Amino acid sequence: MMLSPAVVGNFWTFLFQPQIGLFNYVVSFFSGIDPASFQMIGDVKLAPWSIVLVDVWMWTPYVMLICLAGLRSIPDYIYEAAEVDRASAWRRFRSVTLPMVMPVVRAGDHSVSDRVWGRQHLHQGPQQGEAAMIGKSTAHSVVEASAVSRALSGTVVVLYALITITPLLWIFLTSFKTPSDSVAYPPKVLSEPTVEGYCNLFTFHSRQDPDYIAHLPPPTGRCDLLARSRGMVIAGASKTPGRLVNSVVIGFGSTFLSVFLGTLAAYAFSRFRVPGKDDLLFFILSTRFMPPIAVAIPIYLMYRQLGLLDTAVGMILLYTAVNVSLAVWLLKGFIDEIPREYEEAALVDGYTRIQAFIKTVLPQAATGIAATAVFCLIFAWNEYAFAVLLTSGTAQTMPPFIPFIIGEGGQDWPAVAAATTLFVVPILCFTILLRKQLLRGITFGAVRK
């Protein structure tokens, strides 16, 4: 989810290689099939299944996050009422869990209470007859899983985590291998670590005669020493630092603008009577219906006339325009859940509308803003289609740059793995810093303490 589809596709191509790929080796190890007898990306029958496999691996965490929001939004007293009615575990799952979770999955967003549930009593406190159910009880509750259920679910989670983390761990390990070790068969899980992949990523090399290298001054660093050991010298710095800086500037810049404009627009839609509000909201959302490639050519022609091709400003404006629709829809649901009485009390105390917004609405919508920022940044950080068409040098970002990292004799897989590792670090740190707000944000308005 945090990696660009282009980067994921490029590295899974490496994993699917019949002679050197980890996937074929694992399948051969457990089934005894010759790894060279099947090609996941070279066979017309297996190629579609390879795409399905990669898509499932990439997007399952996102679906799990959405499902978690739905599960946490189901009040315990509904399960307890079903238990009192002697409903079996399967019946509770079929009649309670699935009907209340599926709308969240179909919606694909975290505005659970506003656009999904349609059952306002679920988050307005106890209703008539609910007090006895909500109170503390010493009886067994279906909400508390049994020991067997916890053990089974824990086993499933651990197995899924291992399957999900293995490709990421393999990318990380490959970044510390030599080019020969990265394509060795059987694949080497552990090898002598080296920073050659990172050196190749940040420097250019040229092959020289041994006599020329022998007359050079002593190596000035680790990268210089590694290059000379392979009969090459460093010819200069690569374009990687500039591409990484472009990703940071464009990604965080567009995220800030998207969240800023989305917050103001969402507040206006939530608090004021806007003529044709429903139509405007639908129009805003409809801008995300089309795939980027469908509007890439018109945007290219427009940017060429405006002089915005291959500029950071042009990419920030474009990503902001794409992300602001998502921000408006998500943040409107969050702001709708904030009682108007807080602002009215602030206005009575002499605050202006802007001051009331800053003092009362923003602090309570912070979790929703953080969740929205994470999703906006993930899109801007990983976007490939616009970046590959509208940039070529000055403003090029990492997604279109990583798949074309070529070494001597072909693709330099350690350098590609090093670039992928560095590419995921900023957004991973950003998500970790906001993880608590993200989890609260996806369930905002549906769970009340």
Residue pairs with C-beta under 8 A, 6 or more apart in sequence:
1 58
1 59
1 61
1 62
1 378
2 378
2 381
2 382
2 424
2 427
2 428
2 431
3 58
3 382
3 420
3 423
3 424
4 381
4 382
4 383
4 384
4 398
4 399
4 402
4 423
5 58
5 382
5 384
6 384
6 388
6 399
6 400
6 402
6 403
7 382
7 398
7 399
7 402
7 403
7 420
7 423
8 54
8 58
9 54
9 403
10 402
10 403
10 416
11 167
11 171
11 416
11 417
11 420
12 50
12 54
12 167
13 41
14 20
14 21
14 411
14 413
14 416
15 21
15 22
15 23
15 167
15 170
16 23
16 24
16 39
16 40
16 41
16 50
17 24
18 24
18 35
18 36
18 38
18 39
18 42
19 35
19 36
19 185
20 183
20 184
20 185
20 187
21 35
21 187
22 170
22 187
23 40
24 35
24 36
24 38
24 40
25 35
25 185
25 186
25 187
27 33
27 35
27 38
28 34
28 35
38 46
39 46
40 46
40 47
40 49
40 50
40 53
41 47
41 50
57 163
57 164
57 167
60 164
61 164
63 105
65 442
66 104
66 105
66 108
66 109
66 110
66 442
67 101
67 104
67 105
68 439
68 442
68 443
69 104
69 110
69 112
69 442
69 443
69 446
70 100
70 101
70 102
70 103
70 104
70 105
70 112
71 97
71 101
72 443
72 446
72 447
73 100
73 104
73 112
73 113
73 117
73 122
73 443
73 446
73 447
74 96
74 97
74 100
74 101
75 122
76 134
76 141
76 143
77 130
77 133
77 134
78 96
78 100
79 92
79 96
79 141
79 142
79 143
80 133
80 141
80 142
80 143
81 133
82 91
82 92
82 95
82 96
82 142
83 92
83 141
83 142
87 95
89 142
92 142
100 117
103 116
103 117
104 112
104 116
107 115
107 116
109 115
109 329
109 330
109 333
110 330
110 333
110 368
110 371
110 441
110 442
110 443
110 444
111 329
111 330
111 332
111 333
111 334
111 445
112 333
112 442
112 443
112 444
112 445
112 446
113 120
113 122
113 123
113 333
113 336
113 337
113 445
113 446
114 332
114 333
114 336
114 337
114 445
115 333
117 123
117 446
121 127
122 446
123 337
123 445
123 446
123 447
123 448
125 448
126 134
145 153
171 417
171 420
171 421
172 417
172 421
173 189
173 190
174 182
174 197
174 413
174 414
174 417
175 197
175 198
175 414
175 417
175 418
175 420
175 421
176 193
176 194
176 195
176 197
176 414
177 188
177 191
177 193
177 194
177 197
177 414
177 417
178 191
178 194
178 196
178 414
179 196
179 407
179 412
179 413
179 414
181 188
181 191
181 192
182 413
182 414
182 417
183 413
194 226
195 222
195 223
195 226
196 226
196 414
197 412
197 413
197 414
197 415
197 417
197 418
198 415
198 418
199 222
199 223
199 226
199 227
200 407
200 412
200 414
200 415
200 418
201 238
201 240
201 405
201 415
201 418
201 419
201 422
202 223
202 237
202 238
202 240
202 241
203 223
203 227
203 234
203 235
203 236
203 237
203 238
204 234
204 235
204 236
204 237
204 238
205 227
205 232
205 233
205 234
205 235
205 408
206 232
206 233
206 235
207 231
207 232
207 408
208 231
208 232
208 233
210 231
212 233
213 228
213 231
213 233
216 228
216 233
219 225
219 228
223 234
224 233
224 234
227 233
227 234
232 408
239 396
239 401
240 401
240 419
243 396
243 397
243 398
243 401
244 398
244 422
244 423
246 312
246 391
246 395
246 396
246 397
246 398
247 381
247 397
247 398
247 399
247 423
247 426
248 426
249 312
249 316
250 312
250 315
250 316
250 319
250 380
250 395
250 397
251 319
251 377
251 380
251 381
251 397
251 427
252 377
253 312
253 316
254 315
254 316
254 317
254 318
254 319
254 320
254 323
254 376
254 380
255 323
255 373
255 376
255 377
255 380
257 316
257 320
257 324
258 319
258 320
258 323
258 324
258 326
258 327
258 376
258 380
259 327
259 331
259 369
259 372
259 373
259 376
261 320
261 324
261 327
262 323
262 324
262 326
262 327
262 328
262 330
262 331
262 372
263 327
263 331
263 362
263 365
263 369
265 284
265 324
265 327
265 328
266 327
266 328
266 329
266 330
266 331
266 332
266 334
266 335
267 331
267 335
267 357
267 361
268 274
269 277
269 280
269 281
269 328
269 332
270 332
270 335
270 336
271 335
271 340
271 343
274 280
281 328
281 329
281 332
284 324
284 325
284 328
284 329
285 325
285 329
287 321
287 322
287 325
288 322
288 325
288 326
291 385
292 322
292 383
292 385
292 386
293 385
296 385
296 386
296 389
296 390
299 318
299 386
299 390
300 309
300 389
300 390
303 309
303 314
303 390
306 314
308 314
308 317
309 390
309 391
310 390
310 391
310 392
310 393
310 394
310 395
310 396
311 394
311 395
312 394
312 395
314 390
314 395
315 386
315 387
315 390
315 391
315 395
315 397
318 386
318 390
319 379
319 380
319 383
319 386
322 379
323 376
323 379
323 380
326 372
326 375
326 376
326 379
327 372
327 376
330 368
330 371
330 372
330 375
331 365
331 368
331 369
331 372
333 368
333 444
333 445
334 365
334 367
334 368
334 369
334 372
334 441
334 444
334 445
335 361
335 365
335 368
336 445
337 444
337 445
338 360
338 361
338 364
338 365
342 356
342 360
342 361
342 364
343 356
343 357
343 360
343 361
346 355
346 356
346 359
346 360
347 353
347 356
351 359
362 369
366 437
367 437
367 440
367 441
367 444
368 441
368 444
369 441
370 434
370 437
370 438
370 441
371 434
371 437
371 438
371 440
371 441
371 442
371 444
372 441
373 434
374 430
374 431
374 434
374 438
377 427
377 430
378 427
381 426
381 427
382 399
383 397
383 399
384 399
384 400
387 396
387 397
387 399
387 400
388 399
388 400
391 397
391 400
398 419
398 423
401 419
402 416
402 419
402 420
402 423
403 416
405 411
405 412
405 415
405 416
405 419
406 412
407 415
431 438
